[in-house]
Amino acid sequence: MMTGGEYSVASQQVLQLAAQSGCSAYDCEFVGLAQDLGVTFVTADRQILAAFPSVAVSPESFVARR
């Protein structure tokens, strides 16, 4: 069921995002993936929301857009 749903994010991109934002590399993998796919990253993580306002939105903001 999961076949074809896997994605990889370049380590260099993740490390650059982490260094620039102060967020963890783990969190930046999701940010990088959202950037690569051109989608909105819905999260309640305040640090990510503050560091990546062009990619990340809160669940409340996401629902309000619909």
PDB file with SEQRES, HELIX, SHEET and CRYST1 records, atoms N, CA, C and O in Angstrom:
SEQRES   1 A   66  MET MET THR GLY GLY GLU TYR SER VAL ALA SER GLN GLN          
SEQRES   2 A   66  VAL LEU GLN LEU ALA ALA GLN SER GLY CYS SER ALA TYR          
SEQRES   3 A   66  ASP CYS GLU PHE VAL GLY LEU ALA GLN ASP LEU GLY VAL          
SEQRES   4 A   66  THR PHE VAL THR ALA ASP ARG GLN ILE LEU ALA ALA PHE          
SEQRES   5 A   66  PRO SER VAL ALA VAL SER PRO GLU SER PHE VAL ALA ARG          
SEQRES   6 A   66  ARG                                                          
HELIX    1 AA1 SER A   11  SER A   21  1                                  11    
HELIX    2 AA2 ALA A   25  LEU A   37  1                                  13    
HELIX    3 AA3 ARG A   46  ALA A   51  1                                   6    
HELIX    4 AA4 PRO A   59  ARG A   65  1                                   7    
SHEET    1 AA1 2 PHE A  41  VAL A  42  0                                        
SHEET    2 AA1 2 ALA A  56  VAL A  57  1                                        
CRYST1    1.000    1.000    1.000  90.00  90.00  90.00 P 1           1          
ATOM      1  N   MET A   1       0.814  -1.194   0.000  1.00  0.00           N  
ATOM      2  CA  MET A   1       0.000   0.000   0.000  1.00  0.00           C  
ATOM      3  C   MET A   1       0.860   1.262   0.000  1.00  0.00           C  
ATOM      4  O   MET A   1       0.441   2.298  -0.515  1.00  0.00           O  
ATOM      5  N   MET A   2       2.026   1.182   0.559  1.00  0.00           N  
ATOM      6  CA  MET A   2       2.872   2.367   0.671  1.00  0.00           C  
ATOM      7  C   MET A   2       3.792   2.543  -0.539  1.00  0.00           C  
ATOM      8  O   MET A   2       4.404   3.598  -0.702  1.00  0.00           O  
ATOM      9  N   THR A   3       3.892   1.526  -1.378  1.00  0.00           N  
ATOM     10  CA  THR A   3       4.784   1.586  -2.519  1.00  0.00           C  
ATOM     11  C   THR A   3       4.444   2.789  -3.396  1.00  0.00           C  
ATOM     12  O   THR A   3       3.290   3.014  -3.758  1.00  0.00           O  
ATOM     13  N   GLY A   4       5.478   3.548  -3.723  1.00  0.00           N  
ATOM     14  CA  GLY A   4       5.305   4.724  -4.550  1.00  0.00           C  
ATOM     15  C   GLY A   4       5.033   5.986  -3.752  1.00  0.00           C  
ATOM     16  O   GLY A   4       4.963   7.074  -4.323  1.00  0.00           O  
ATOM     17  N   GLY A   5       4.880   5.862  -2.454  1.00  0.00           N  
ATOM     18  CA  GLY A   5       4.604   7.022  -1.613  1.00  0.00           C  
ATOM     19  C   GLY A   5       5.816   7.508  -0.841  1.00  0.00           C  
ATOM     20  O   GLY A   5       5.707   8.360   0.041  1.00  0.00           O  
ATOM     21  N   GLU A   6       6.979   6.954  -1.184  1.00  0.00           N  
ATOM     22  CA  GLU A   6       8.190   7.355  -0.485  1.00  0.00           C  
ATOM     23  C   GLU A   6       8.852   8.527  -1.204  1.00  0.00           C  
ATOM     24  O   GLU A   6       8.814   8.620  -2.431  1.00  0.00           O  
ATOM     25  N   TYR A   7       9.451   9.407  -0.432  1.00  0.00           N  
ATOM     26  CA  TYR A   7      10.160  10.550  -0.985  1.00  0.00           C  
ATOM     27  C   TYR A   7      11.486  10.696  -0.262  1.00  0.00           C  
ATOM     28  O   TYR A   7      11.616  10.308   0.899  1.00  0.00           O  
ATOM     29  N   SER A   8      12.457  11.251  -0.942  1.00  0.00           N  
ATOM     30  CA  SER A   8      13.723  11.554  -0.292  1.00  0.00           C  
ATOM     31  C   SER A   8      13.995  13.047  -0.449  1.00  0.00           C  
ATOM     32  O   SER A   8      13.597  13.681  -1.426  1.00  0.00           O  
ATOM     33  N   VAL A   9      14.676  13.569   0.533  1.00  0.00           N  
ATOM     34  CA  VAL A   9      15.042  14.976   0.531  1.00  0.00           C  
ATOM     35  C   VAL A   9      16.560  15.034   0.627  1.00  0.00           C  
ATOM     36  O   VAL A   9      17.162  14.308   1.418  1.00  0.00           O  
ATOM     37  N   ALA A  10      17.173  15.882  -0.165  1.00  0.00           N  
ATOM     38  CA  ALA A  10      18.632  15.993  -0.180  1.00  0.00           C  
ATOM     39  C   ALA A  10      19.148  16.415   1.199  1.00  0.00           C  
ATOM     40  O   ALA A  10      18.660  17.381   1.786  1.00  0.00           O  
ATOM     41  N   SER A  11      20.128  15.687   1.699  1.00  0.00           N  
ATOM     42  CA  SER A  11      20.699  15.976   3.019  1.00  0.00           C  
ATOM     43  C   SER A  11      21.251  17.391   3.089  1.00  0.00           C  
ATOM     44  O   SER A  11      21.104  18.063   4.110  1.00  0.00           O  
ATOM     45  N   GLN A  12      21.882  17.848   2.020  1.00  0.00           N  
ATOM     46  CA  GLN A  12      22.445  19.200   2.000  1.00  0.00           C  
ATOM     47  C   GLN A  12      21.350  20.244   2.195  1.00  0.00           C  
ATOM     48  O   GLN A  12      21.545  21.224   2.913  1.00  0.00           O  
ATOM     49  N   GLN A  13      20.208  20.036   1.561  1.00  0.00           N  
ATOM     50  CA  GLN A  13      19.074  20.947   1.702  1.00  0.00           C  
ATOM     51  C   GLN A  13      18.582  20.954   3.150  1.00  0.00           C  
ATOM     52  O   GLN A  13      18.332  22.018   3.716  1.00  0.00           O  
ATOM     53  N   VAL A  14      18.445  19.784   3.741  1.00  0.00           N  
ATOM     54  CA  VAL A  14      17.971  19.666   5.115  1.00  0.00           C  
ATOM     55  C   VAL A  14      18.917  20.369   6.072  1.00  0.00           C  
ATOM     56  O   VAL A  14      18.481  21.129   6.937  1.00  0.00           O  
ATOM     57  N   LEU A  15      20.204  20.121   5.921  1.00  0.00           N  
ATOM     58  CA  LEU A  15      21.193  20.737   6.809  1.00  0.00           C  
ATOM     59  C   LEU A  15      21.228  22.251   6.647  1.00  0.00           C  
ATOM     60  O   LEU A  15      21.398  22.977   7.626  1.00  0.00           O  
ATOM     61  N   GLN A  16      21.068  22.729   5.422  1.00  0.00           N  
ATOM     62  CA  GLN A  16      21.042  24.175   5.181  1.00  0.00           C  
ATOM     63  C   GLN A  16      19.816  24.807   5.847  1.00  0.00           C  
ATOM     64  O   GLN A  16      19.928  25.856   6.482  1.00  0.00           O  
ATOM     65  N   LEU A  17      18.665  24.182   5.708  1.00  0.00           N  
ATOM     66  CA  LEU A  17      17.448  24.683   6.346  1.00  0.00           C  
ATOM     67  C   LEU A  17      17.598  24.705   7.871  1.00  0.00           C  
ATOM     68  O   LEU A  17      17.184  25.657   8.532  1.00  0.00           O  
ATOM     69  N   ALA A  18      18.191  23.648   8.413  1.00  0.00           N  
ATOM     70  CA  ALA A  18      18.388  23.559   9.862  1.00  0.00           C  
ATOM     71  C   ALA A  18      19.347  24.638  10.354  1.00  0.00           C  
ATOM     72  O   ALA A  18      19.102  25.269  11.382  1.00  0.00           O  
ATOM     73  N   ALA A  19      20.425  24.846   9.630  1.00  0.00           N  
ATOM     74  CA  ALA A  19      21.415  25.847  10.023  1.00  0.00           C  
ATOM     75  C   ALA A  19      20.828  27.255   9.963  1.00  0.00           C  
ATOM     76  O   ALA A  19      21.110  28.082  10.830  1.00  0.00           O  
ATOM     77  N   GLN A  20      20.023  27.527   8.957  1.00  0.00           N  
ATOM     78  CA  GLN A  20      19.433  28.856   8.787  1.00  0.00           C  
ATOM     79  C   GLN A  20      18.334  29.137   9.804  1.00  0.00           C  
ATOM     80  O   GLN A  20      18.150  30.281  10.219  1.00  0.00           O  
ATOM     81  N   SER A  21      17.609  28.108  10.203  1.00  0.00           N  
ATOM     82  CA  SER A  21      16.413  28.323  11.024  1.00  0.00           C  
ATOM     83  C   SER A  21      16.594  28.016  12.500  1.00  0.00           C  
ATOM     84  O   SER A  21      15.882  28.568  13.340  1.00  0.00           O  
ATOM     85  N   GLY A  22      17.534  27.146  12.826  1.00  0.00           N  
ATOM     86  CA  GLY A  22      17.661  26.702  14.207  1.00  0.00           C  
ATOM     87  C   GLY A  22      16.725  25.553  14.540  1.00  0.00           C  
ATOM     88  O   GLY A  22      16.719  25.066  15.671  1.00  0.00           O  
ATOM     89  N   CYS A  23      15.930  25.114  13.566  1.00  0.00           N  
ATOM     90  CA  CYS A  23      15.049  23.964  13.757  1.00  0.00           C  
ATOM     91  C   CYS A  23      15.867  22.686  13.622  1.00  0.00           C  
ATOM     92  O   CYS A  23      16.970  22.705  13.075  1.00  0.00           O  
ATOM     93  N   SER A  24      15.336  21.594  14.111  1.00  0.00           N  
ATOM     94  CA  SER A  24      16.057  20.323  14.016  1.00  0.00           C  
ATOM     95  C   SER A  24      16.095  19.834  12.568  1.00  0.00           C  
ATOM     96  O   SER A  24      15.244  20.191  11.753  1.00  0.00           O  
ATOM     97  N   ALA A  25      17.083  19.023  12.272  1.00  0.00           N  
ATOM     98  CA  ALA A  25      17.177  18.428  10.933  1.00  0.00           C  
ATOM     99  C   ALA A  25      15.950  17.565  10.657  1.00  0.00           C  
ATOM    100  O   ALA A  25      15.448  17.530   9.533  1.00  0.00           O  
ATOM    101  N   TYR A  26      15.476  16.880  11.669  1.00  0.00           N  
ATOM    102  CA  TYR A  26      14.269  16.060  11.525  1.00  0.00           C  
ATOM    103  C   TYR A  26      13.106  16.921  11.037  1.00  0.00           C  
ATOM    104  O   TYR A  26      12.428  16.563  10.074  1.00  0.00           O  
ATOM    105  N   ASP A  27      12.874  18.053  11.699  1.00  0.00           N  
ATOM    106  CA  ASP A  27      11.791  18.944  11.290  1.00  0.00           C  
ATOM    107  C   ASP A  27      12.020  19.499   9.893  1.00  0.00           C  
ATOM    108  O   ASP A  27      11.081  19.636   9.108  1.00  0.00           O  
ATOM    109  N   CYS A  28      13.266  19.815   9.590  1.00  0.00           N  
ATOM    110  CA  CYS A  28      13.588  20.412   8.292  1.00  0.00           C  
ATOM    111  C   CYS A  28      13.440  19.433   7.139  1.00  0.00           C  
ATOM    112  O   CYS A  28      13.314  19.852   5.988  1.00  0.00           O  
ATOM    113  N   GLU A  29      13.452  18.129   7.428  1.00  0.00           N  
ATOM    114  CA  GLU A  29      13.157  17.161   6.363  1.00  0.00           C  
ATOM    115  C   GLU A  29      11.740  17.369   5.854  1.00  0.00           C  
ATOM    116  O   GLU A  29      11.498  17.294   4.649  1.00  0.00           O  
ATOM    117  N   PHE A  30      10.804  17.630   6.751  1.00  0.00           N  
ATOM    118  CA  PHE A  30       9.411  17.862   6.354  1.00  0.00           C  
ATOM    119  C   PHE A  30       9.268  19.189   5.621  1.00  0.00           C  
ATOM    120  O   PHE A  30       8.522  19.287   4.647  1.00  0.00           O  
ATOM    121  N   VAL A  31       9.976  20.204   6.086  1.00  0.00           N  
ATOM    122  CA  VAL A  31       9.951  21.503   5.415  1.00  0.00           C  
ATOM    123  C   VAL A  31      10.512  21.355   4.000  1.00  0.00           C  
ATOM    124  O   VAL A  31       9.909  21.831   3.039  1.00  0.00           O  
ATOM    125  N   GLY A  32      11.656  20.700   3.875  1.00  0.00           N  
ATOM    126  CA  GLY A  32      12.281  20.488   2.567  1.00  0.00           C  
ATOM    127  C   GLY A  32      11.381  19.696   1.631  1.00  0.00           C  
ATOM    128  O   GLY A  32      11.292  20.001   0.441  1.00  0.00           O  
ATOM    129  N   LEU A  33      10.724  18.693   2.160  1.00  0.00           N  
ATOM    130  CA  LEU A  33       9.817  17.892   1.334  1.00  0.00           C  
ATOM    131  C   LEU A  33       8.651  18.749   0.843  1.00  0.00           C  
ATOM    132  O   LEU A  33       8.274  18.673  -0.327  1.00  0.00           O  
ATOM    133  N   ALA A  34       8.085  19.556   1.727  1.00  0.00           N  
ATOM    134  CA  ALA A  34       6.988  20.446   1.315  1.00  0.00           C  
ATOM    135  C   ALA A  34       7.454  21.412   0.233  1.00  0.00           C  
ATOM    136  O   ALA A  34       6.731  21.669  -0.729  1.00  0.00           O  
ATOM    137  N   GLN A  35       8.669  21.947   0.392  1.00  0.00           N  
ATOM    138  CA  GLN A  35       9.210  22.850  -0.627  1.00  0.00           C  
ATOM    139  C   GLN A  35       9.382  22.119  -1.951  1.00  0.00           C  
ATOM    140  O   GLN A  35       8.996  22.638  -2.999  1.00  0.00           O  
ATOM    141  N   ASP A  36       9.955  20.925  -1.916  1.00  0.00           N  
ATOM    142  CA  ASP A  36      10.186  20.156  -3.135  1.00  0.00           C  
ATOM    143  C   ASP A  36       8.885  19.809  -3.853  1.00  0.00           C  
ATOM    144  O   ASP A  36       8.819  19.841  -5.082  1.00  0.00           O  
ATOM    145  N   LEU A  37       7.853  19.479  -3.081  1.00  0.00           N  
ATOM    146  CA  LEU A  37       6.571  19.084  -3.670  1.00  0.00           C  
ATOM    147  C   LEU A  37       5.684  20.287  -4.002  1.00  0.00           C  
ATOM    148  O   LEU A  37       4.671  20.150  -4.689  1.00  0.00           O  
ATOM    149  N   GLY A  38       6.074  21.467  -3.507  1.00  0.00           N  
ATOM    150  CA  GLY A  38       5.278  22.662  -3.767  1.00  0.00           C  
ATOM    151  C   GLY A  38       3.945  22.658  -3.044  1.00  0.00           C  
ATOM    152  O   GLY A  38       2.939  23.144  -3.561  1.00  0.00           O  
ATOM    153  N   VAL A  39       3.953  22.097  -1.828  1.00  0.00           N  
ATOM    154  CA  VAL A  39       2.724  22.019  -1.047  1.00  0.00           C  
ATOM    155  C   VAL A  39       2.884  22.790   0.261  1.00  0.00           C  
ATOM    156  O   VAL A  39       3.993  23.155   0.652  1.00  0.00           O  
ATOM    157  N   THR A  40       1.774  23.028   0.920  1.00  0.00           N  
ATOM    158  CA  THR A  40       1.772  23.680   2.216  1.00  0.00           C  
ATOM    159  C   THR A  40       2.049  22.640   3.292  1.00  0.00           C  
ATOM    160  O   THR A  40       1.516  21.531   3.251  1.00  0.00           O  
ATOM    161  N   PHE A  41       2.882  23.005   4.249  1.00  0.00           N  
ATOM    162  CA  PHE A  41       3.197  22.141   5.388  1.00  0.00           C  
ATOM    163  C   PHE A  41       2.325  22.570   6.554  1.00  0.00           C  
ATOM    164  O   PHE A  41       2.503  23.662   7.094  1.00  0.00           O  
ATOM    165  N   VAL A  42       1.391  21.729   6.944  1.00  0.00           N  
ATOM    166  CA  VAL A  42       0.482  22.034   8.039  1.00  0.00           C  
ATOM    167  C   VAL A  42       1.082  21.467   9.322  1.00  0.00           C  
ATOM    168  O   VAL A  42       1.315  20.264   9.439  1.00  0.00           O  
ATOM    169  N   THR A  43       1.327  22.359  10.280  1.00  0.00           N  
ATOM    170  CA  THR A  43       1.956  21.951  11.535  1.00  0.00           C  
ATOM    171  C   THR A  43       1.526  22.859  12.676  1.00  0.00           C  
ATOM    172  O   THR A  43       1.158  24.015  12.468  1.00  0.00           O  
ATOM    173  N   ALA A  44       1.580  22.316  13.881  1.00  0.00           N  
ATOM    174  CA  ALA A  44       1.313  23.106  15.075  1.00  0.00           C  
ATOM    175  C   ALA A  44       2.618  23.524  15.748  1.00  0.00           C  
ATOM    176  O   ALA A  44       2.596  24.187  16.785  1.00  0.00           O  
ATOM    177  N   ASP A  45       3.739  23.145  15.171  1.00  0.00           N  
ATOM    178  CA  ASP A  45       5.055  23.463  15.747  1.00  0.00           C  
ATOM    179  C   ASP A  45       5.340  24.953  15.585  1.00  0.00           C  
ATOM    180  O   ASP A  45       5.518  25.434  14.465  1.00  0.00           O  
ATOM    181  N   ARG A  46       5.382  25.676  16.684  1.00  0.00           N  
ATOM    182  CA  ARG A  46       5.549  27.134  16.642  1.00  0.00           C  
ATOM    183  C   ARG A  46       6.892  27.554  16.049  1.00  0.00           C  
ATOM    184  O   ARG A  46       6.973  28.566  15.352  1.00  0.00           O  
ATOM    185  N   GLN A  47       7.930  26.793  16.318  1.00  0.00           N  
ATOM    186  CA  GLN A  47       9.252  27.143  15.796  1.00  0.00           C  
ATOM    187  C   GLN A  47       9.266  27.040  14.269  1.00  0.00           C  
ATOM    188  O   GLN A  47       9.817  27.910  13.594  1.00  0.00           O  
ATOM    189  N   ILE A  48       8.676  26.003  13.737  1.00  0.00           N  
ATOM    190  CA  ILE A  48       8.605  25.844  12.284  1.00  0.00           C  
ATOM    191  C   ILE A  48       7.732  26.931  11.665  1.00  0.00           C  
ATOM    192  O   ILE A  48       8.080  27.502  10.631  1.00  0.00           O  
ATOM    193  N   LEU A  49       6.603  27.211  12.298  1.00  0.00           N  
ATOM    194  CA  LEU A  49       5.709  28.261  11.790  1.00  0.00           C  
ATOM    195  C   LEU A  49       6.419  29.608  11.724  1.00  0.00           C  
ATOM    196  O   LEU A  49       6.235  30.364  10.770  1.00  0.00           O  
ATOM    197  N   ALA A  50       7.224  29.906  12.731  1.00  0.00           N  
ATOM    198  CA  ALA A  50       7.945  31.183  12.752  1.00  0.00           C  
ATOM    199  C   ALA A  50       9.085  31.212  11.746  1.00  0.00           C  
ATOM    200  O   ALA A  50       9.332  32.239  11.114  1.00  0.00           O  
ATOM    201  N   ALA A  51       9.779  30.096  11.595  1.00  0.00           N  
ATOM    202  CA  ALA A  51      10.960  30.051  10.724  1.00  0.00           C  
ATOM    203  C   ALA A  51      10.617  29.925   9.246  1.00  0.00           C  
ATOM    204  O   ALA A  51      11.393  30.361   8.395  1.00  0.00           O  
ATOM    205  N   PHE A  52       9.476  29.340   8.930  1.00  0.00           N  
ATOM    206  CA  PHE A  52       9.131  29.066   7.532  1.00  0.00           C  
ATOM    207  C   PHE A  52       7.707  29.524   7.197  1.00  0.00           C  
ATOM    208  O   PHE A  52       6.870  28.705   6.817  1.00  0.00           O  
ATOM    209  N   PRO A  53       7.430  30.811   7.334  1.00  0.00           N  
ATOM    210  CA  PRO A  53       6.059  31.289   7.094  1.00  0.00           C  
ATOM    211  C   PRO A  53       5.592  31.149   5.643  1.00  0.00           C  
ATOM    212  O   PRO A  53       4.391  31.172   5.376  1.00  0.00           O  
ATOM    213  N   SER A  54       6.523  31.005   4.715  1.00  0.00           N  
ATOM    214  CA  SER A  54       6.106  30.863   3.312  1.00  0.00           C  
ATOM    215  C   SER A  54       5.702  29.425   2.974  1.00  0.00           C  
ATOM    216  O   SER A  54       5.097  29.180   1.930  1.00  0.00           O  
ATOM    217  N   VAL A  55       6.033  28.480   3.852  1.00  0.00           N  
ATOM    218  CA  VAL A  55       5.744  27.066   3.596  1.00  0.00           C  
ATOM    219  C   VAL A  55       4.789  26.493   4.636  1.00  0.00           C  
ATOM    220  O   VAL A  55       3.902  25.708   4.302  1.00  0.00           O  
ATOM    221  N   ALA A  56       4.971  26.883   5.896  1.00  0.00           N  
ATOM    222  CA  ALA A  56       4.238  26.270   6.998  1.00  0.00           C  
ATOM    223  C   ALA A  56       3.056  27.128   7.445  1.00  0.00           C  
ATOM    224  O   ALA A  56       3.154  28.353   7.524  1.00  0.00           O  
ATOM    225  N   VAL A  57       1.946  26.465   7.735  1.00  0.00           N  
ATOM    226  CA  VAL A  57       0.765  27.132   8.279  1.00  0.00           C  
ATOM    227  C   VAL A  57       0.201  26.267   9.408  1.00  0.00           C  
ATOM    228  O   VAL A  57       0.396  25.052   9.438  1.00  0.00           O  
ATOM    229  N   SER A  58      -0.490  26.912  10.317  1.00  0.00           N  
ATOM    230  CA  SER A  58      -1.133  26.186  11.410  1.00  0.00           C  
ATOM    231  C   SER A  58      -2.361  25.456  10.876  1.00  0.00           C  
ATOM    232  O   SER A  58      -2.904  25.823   9.834  1.00  0.00           O  
ATOM    233  N   PRO A  59      -2.793  24.429  11.590  1.00  0.00           N  
ATOM    234  CA  PRO A  59      -4.022  23.741  11.149  1.00  0.00           C  
ATOM    235  C   PRO A  59      -5.213  24.690  11.059  1.00  0.00           C  
ATOM    236  O   PRO A  59      -6.031  24.580  10.146  1.00  0.00           O  
ATOM    237  N   GLU A  60      -5.311  25.627  12.011  1.00  0.00           N  
ATOM    238  CA  GLU A  60      -6.414  26.574  12.005  1.00  0.00           C  
ATOM    239  C   GLU A  60      -6.387  27.463  10.765  1.00  0.00           C  
ATOM    240  O   GLU A  60      -7.419  27.720  10.145  1.00  0.00           O  
ATOM    241  N   SER A  61      -5.190  27.927  10.417  1.00  0.00           N  
ATOM    242  CA  SER A  61      -5.054  28.764   9.221  1.00  0.00           C  
ATOM    243  C   SER A  61      -5.366  27.987   7.959  1.00  0.00           C  
ATOM    244  O   SER A  61      -5.965  28.517   7.024  1.00  0.00           O  
ATOM    245  N   PHE A  62      -4.963  26.743   7.936  1.00  0.00           N  
ATOM    246  CA  PHE A  62      -5.211  25.909   6.769  1.00  0.00           C  
ATOM    247  C   PHE A  62      -6.713  25.699   6.563  1.00  0.00           C  
ATOM    248  O   PHE A  62      -7.219  25.804   5.446  1.00  0.00           O  
ATOM    249  N   VAL A  63      -7.408  25.403   7.648  1.00  0.00           N  
ATOM    250  CA  VAL A  63      -8.857  25.179   7.562  1.00  0.00           C  
ATOM    251  C   VAL A  63      -9.569  26.465   7.164  1.00  0.00           C  
ATOM    252  O   VAL A  63     -10.531  26.428   6.396  1.00  0.00           O  
ATOM    253  N   ALA A  64      -9.109  27.595   7.675  1.00  0.00           N  
ATOM    254  CA  ALA A  64      -9.752  28.881   7.356  1.00  0.00           C  
ATOM    255  C   ALA A  64      -9.613  29.238   5.881  1.00  0.00           C  
ATOM    256  O   ALA A  64     -10.453  29.950   5.331  1.00  0.00           O  
ATOM    257  N   ARG A  65      -8.554  28.746   5.240  1.00  0.00           N  
ATOM    258  CA  ARG A  65      -8.352  29.020   3.808  1.00  0.00           C  
ATOM    259  C   ARG A  65      -9.341  28.266   2.942  1.00  0.00           C  
ATOM    260  O   ARG A  65      -9.648  28.698   1.831  1.00  0.00           O  
ATOM    261  N   ARG A  66      -9.828  27.176   3.423  1.00  0.00           N  
ATOM    262  CA  ARG A  66     -10.693  26.298   2.616  1.00  0.00           C  
ATOM    263  C   ARG A  66     -12.050  26.884   2.600  1.00  0.00           C  
ATOM    264  O   ARG A  66     -12.957  26.325   1.984  1.00  0.00           O  
TER     265      ARG A  66                                                      
END                                                                             
